[in-house]
Amino acid sequence: MAATRVWLSALLLAFLLAAAPVVQVARAQSEEEAATAEVVHGADLGIVSDDTQVSSDGPLSPAPGVETVCVFPKNAGKIVLAGEETELLVGLQNEGESTLNVVAIHSTLHLPFDHKMYGQNLTVQNFFNASVPVSVQATFPYTFAVSKFLQPGAYDLVGYIVYEIDQNPYQNVFYNGTVEIVEAGGLLSVESVFLITLGVALLGLFGLWAYGQVQQLSKKTKKAPKVEQGTGTTDANMDEWLEGTAFAQGSKSKKKK
């Protein structure tokens, strides 16, 4: 019974893990639909480099009424291949009182246990003529690439979108979460390794359960030991039982001869 309960619990855990990516994909699709509601035409890409700095006298804050969202198209697992370009979409909704002009998008990579330690400063992508009127939602593409020499693993990506309203600079954080850096051409991700490990563990539990069932069946079907009877004892009992009969007399006469 204990082995059966463990087996059922393992099956339930596997079902929940299998359903989790489906929920993530559905959530990503809904966010992508919201982010691509309207694209502002006439926006020109400026200089794209890793060395461009976004100038400001101090930390920038978001403007009232400006909301942002981020979507990784067709990449619900947020997998980033080292040394190759990764594309994401930044959705911006202007519910303020004035038209805003998007200046640039940039991002940084941090170690997950300490944001003060930078893994890499990523691409700064400048924009020209990228205005977003009031009550309009716009989408801006952003492409970045991490170093191919970066150690694979989980990192925290922080993305910023810088814009101006009445020549005053503002900044929104459109993404602050974990991404998985993997080697280009790598066949296995952390999620794949986890699922393979889970499958091996389930097979091990099934093997233990099957072994227990076989042991129980072998105990039930175990045969009782055979009782051997000596030949001499059997012959003596037969002579005693036949004593006084014609067969016994015939046997004695044969022995005399």
N, C-alpha and C positions, 0 to 999 in steps of 0.2 A: 504493500500500500504506500509506503514512504517513497519508494522508487517511482511509482505511478504519479504521485503528487509532484515530485520534482520534474518529471517529464512534462506534465501538463503546464507547470509554471514556466518551463523553458519555451514551450510552444507559444504561450501567451506573450512572453517577452519578444520572441522573434516576430510575431504578428505586429506588435506595436512598433518595433523598429522598422519593419517593412512599410508600414503606413506613414511613417514620419516624412520620408521624401516626397510622397504624394501631396501631403499638406503643404510642404514648403514650395513645391512647384505651383500649386493653386494660388498660394499667397503671392508668389513672385509674378504670376500672370496678372493678377488683379492690380498690383502696383505698377506693372508695365503699362497696362491700359490707362491708368490714371496719369502716368508721367507723359504719355504720348498723346494727350488730348489735343494739343495744338503746338505746332512748331513755328517759331518766329522766322519769317523769311528775311533775307537781306543781311543775316549775320555772317561776318567774314572771320575766318580763323587767322590769328596773328602768329607771332613767333612761338614755336613749340620747342622747348629745351628743358634741360634739367638744372640749368644755372640761372635762369631768369628769376629775379626776386620780385615779389609783390610789395611795393613800397607803401609804408604807412608809418606814422609817428608812434604808434602803439598798437596794442591788441584791438582788433575791430570787433564790433558787436553787430548782431542782426538788426535790420530795420523793422519797425512794427508793421505787421500785416504781410510779411514776406515769409512764405513757407517753402521748404524744399523736400524732395524725395529722391531716392537713388535706386536704380534698377540695374542688375547685371543681366543683360539679354541672353537668354538660353544658357544661363549659368547659375542655376539655383544654388549649387553647392559653393559658389564664390571661389572657384579654383583658379589660381593665377600661375601660369607657366613661367618659370624663371627664364629671362632672356627674350621673351616674346611679348608682343603687345596684347593688352587686355582692354576691352572696350566696356564702358558703362554709360548709362544715360542719367543725366541730372535733370529732374523736373523742378521747375520754379513757378510758384503761383504768387502773383502780385495783387494783394488785396489792400494795398496802402492807398495813399492819397495822390501820388505822383508816379510818372513813368520812371522806370529804372533802367540803367544801362549796365549790362554784364561786362565786366572788365577781364576777368580771368578765372580759371579753375586750376587748382593745384592740390596736391595731396602729400602726405608723409606716411612712412611706415615705421611702426614702433614695435619694440619687444612687448609681448603681452603682459609680462609681470611688472614692467616699469615703463610708463609712457615718457619719462624723461630721457630714456635711452633710445636714440633714433636708429632705426635699421637702415633707412635710406630716404632722402628727399627725392620725391618723384617729379614727374613732368609738370611744368607750368605751361598751361595752354591759354594764350591770350585771345581775346575776341574784340572785333571792331564792328560798329553799327549793330550791336546786339541789344536792342531796346525791347523792353517788355512793358506795354501799357497797363493801366489799371484794370483789374478784373480779368486778366489774361493769364493763362497757364502755358508756359513754354518749356521746351525740352532742348537740352544742349548735350552733344556727344563729348565724351572725354576718354582719351586713350592714354594709357600709361604702360610702362614696362619696368620691371624690377631687374636688378643685376642677375646675370646668369651664374655668378659666383656666390649668390646669397644662399645661406644654409636652408634647405627645405624645412618646412614646419608651419606652425600657426603664428601669424603676426596680426597686429591690430593696424588697420588702415583708417586714416583720418583724412577725409576729403573736404575741401573748402571751395566755396564759390564767392568771388569778390565782385561787388557791383557798386554803382554810384547813383545817388538820388540827389539832384540839385547840387552836383559836384562834391557831395560828401560821401566818403567811402564807407561801405558796410561789408559785412562778411557773415555768411551762414555756413554751418557745418552740415553738409548734406549726407555724410556717412561717417559713422564712428563704430566700427565693428571688426570682427575677425575675418580674415581671409586665409586660405590654405595655399602656401607656396609649394609647388612641386617642380621637380626637374622636368625639363622639356623632353618628351619622349618616354617619360616614366609610365609604366603600365599600371602601377598600383598607387592609389591614394590612401590617406589615412582611413577614410570611410570604407574602402575596399578591404583593407587589412583587417579592420574591425569586423566586417561581415564574414570574412573568411574564418577569423578566429572564433566567432560565434557559431558558425557552422560546424567547425571541428569540435567545439565544446558540446554541441547538441548531439553529434554522433557519438561522442564519448559517453554522454548520459544514456543514450539509447543502448549502447553496448553493455553498460553496467546493469540496466534494467533487464535486458535479454539474458544476461548471465545469471541474474537472480532468479528469473523464471525457470531457466533450465535446471538450476540447482534444486529448486522446489520440486519440479517434476521428477528428477532423479531420486529424491528421497522417498516420494510416494510410491514409485514403481520398483523400489529396491526389493529383491526377492529374499525370502527366508532361507537360512542355511539348510542344506540337505543333511539328513540323518542317515548315516551308513550303518547297516546291520551286518554283523559277522556271519560267515557261512556256517561256522560250527554251531553257533547258537540257534540258527534257523533249522539246521538238520536235527538237533536235539529236540526242539519243540515239535517237529513233524513226527519223530519216532514216538514221543509221548502221546501225541494225539491219535496215532494209528495203533497204539498198543491194544491188543485184544481182538484185533480184526483179522480177517483172512489175509489181507494184504501184508500185515505185519508177520504172520506165520510164514507166508511165502518168502518173504525177505530173509527170515532167519534160516530157513532150509537152504536157500541159495548160498548164504554165508558159510554154512557147515560144509557144503560141497567144495 
